[in-house]
Amino acid sequence: MPGQDRCLIEAWPQTYGKYGKLPYDSLLGRDVRDLPDGRYLLPTTRSYFNVAHDQAPRLELIEALVTHPDGSRFWSRYERLLLPWRTSMSDTFVSSMPLLRLVRSL
């Protein structure tokens, strides 16, 4: 990831939920910034790149208003642990583990 401009999804934990009716498998291989709610995902992507660059774990509290592709919205609050790791000098990954605290429909 460092020095690159893409943040590809290699796995999608079921704890993150779905984007409307999109199945989890349809998200694999896509860039995070290509998912339906770009306003929510821009800061998310930035965190992944920062963790990959710094090679240091980060615990974040996320509070976000999320919009589904059908236009419905919900408020979400969760903690997220980001862990960077490498398989080689050129392959950097960031694992994300969320702990959902609150979801409220609007």
C-alpha positions as CSV (number, residue, x, y, z in Angstrom):
1,M,0.0,0.0,0.0
2,P,2.6,2.7,0.8
3,G,3.6,4.4,-2.4
4,Q,0.4,3.0,-4.1
5,D,-2.9,4.7,-4.6
6,R,-5.2,1.7,-4.2
7,C,-6.6,0.0,-1.1
8,L,-8.0,-3.3,-2.4
9,I,-10.4,-5.5,-0.4
10,E,-9.0,-9.0,0.1
11,A,-11.6,-10.2,2.6
12,W,-14.8,-8.8,4.0
13,P,-15.8,-9.8,7.6
14,Q,-19.5,-10.4,8.1
15,T,-19.3,-8.1,11.2
16,Y,-19.1,-5.1,8.8
17,G,-22.4,-5.9,7.3
18,K,-23.5,-5.5,3.7
19,Y,-23.9,-2.6,1.4
20,G,-27.6,-3.0,0.6
21,K,-28.1,-6.2,-1.3
22,L,-24.5,-6.6,-2.5
23,P,-23.2,-10.0,-1.5
24,Y,-19.8,-10.0,0.4
25,D,-18.1,-11.8,-2.5
26,S,-18.9,-8.9,-4.9
27,L,-16.7,-6.6,-2.7
28,L,-13.6,-8.7,-3.0
29,G,-10.9,-7.2,-5.3
30,R,-12.5,-3.8,-5.3
31,D,-10.9,-0.6,-4.2
32,V,-12.3,0.6,-0.9
33,R,-13.0,4.0,-2.5
34,D,-15.2,2.4,-5.1
35,L,-17.8,1.3,-2.6
36,P,-21.2,3.0,-2.5
37,D,-20.7,5.6,0.3
38,G,-17.6,7.6,-0.7
39,R,-18.1,10.4,2.0
40,Y,-17.8,7.7,4.7
41,L,-15.0,5.8,3.1
42,L,-12.6,8.6,2.3
43,P,-11.4,9.0,6.0
44,T,-11.5,5.2,6.4
45,T,-9.2,4.7,3.4
46,R,-6.8,7.4,4.8
47,S,-6.5,5.5,8.1
48,Y,-5.6,2.3,6.2
49,F,-2.8,4.1,4.3
50,N,-1.5,5.8,7.4
51,V,-1.3,2.5,9.3
52,A,0.4,0.8,6.4
53,H,2.9,3.6,6.1
54,D,3.7,3.8,9.8
55,Q,3.7,0.0,10.3
56,A,2.1,0.6,13.7
57,P,-1.3,-0.6,15.0
58,R,-4.1,1.9,15.6
59,L,-7.3,1.8,17.6
60,E,-10.0,4.2,16.4
61,L,-13.4,5.2,17.5
62,I,-15.6,5.6,14.3
63,E,-18.8,7.6,14.3
64,A,-20.4,7.8,10.9
65,L,-23.6,8.5,9.0
66,V,-23.6,5.8,6.4
67,T,-25.8,5.7,3.2
68,H,-26.8,2.5,1.6
69,P,-27.1,2.3,-2.2
70,D,-30.9,2.4,-1.8
71,G,-30.6,5.8,-0.1
72,S,-31.5,4.6,3.4
73,R,-29.2,6.0,6.1
74,F,-28.0,4.9,9.5
75,W,-25.8,6.1,12.3
76,S,-23.0,3.8,13.3
77,R,-20.5,3.9,16.2
78,Y,-17.8,1.3,16.5
79,E,-14.2,0.7,17.6
80,R,-11.8,-0.5,14.9
81,L,-8.4,-2.0,15.4
82,L,-6.1,-1.7,12.4
83,L,-3.1,-4.0,12.2
84,P,-0.5,-3.7,9.5
85,W,1.5,-6.7,8.3
86,R,3.7,-7.8,5.3
87,T,4.2,-11.0,3.3
88,S,7.3,-9.5,1.6
89,M,9.0,-6.1,1.3
90,S,6.5,-5.1,-1.4
91,D,3.2,-6.7,-0.1
92,T,1.6,-4.7,2.7
93,F,-1.8,-5.6,4.2
94,V,-3.9,-4.0,6.9
95,S,-6.3,-6.2,8.8
96,S,-9.3,-4.4,10.4
97,M,-11.3,-5.8,13.3
98,P,-14.4,-3.8,14.3
99,L,-16.4,-3.9,17.5
100,L,-19.8,-2.5,16.9
101,R,-21.2,-0.3,19.7
102,L,-24.3,1.3,18.2
103,V,-26.4,1.3,15.0
104,R,-29.4,3.6,14.7
105,S,-31.7,3.9,11.7
106,L,-32.7,7.4,10.6
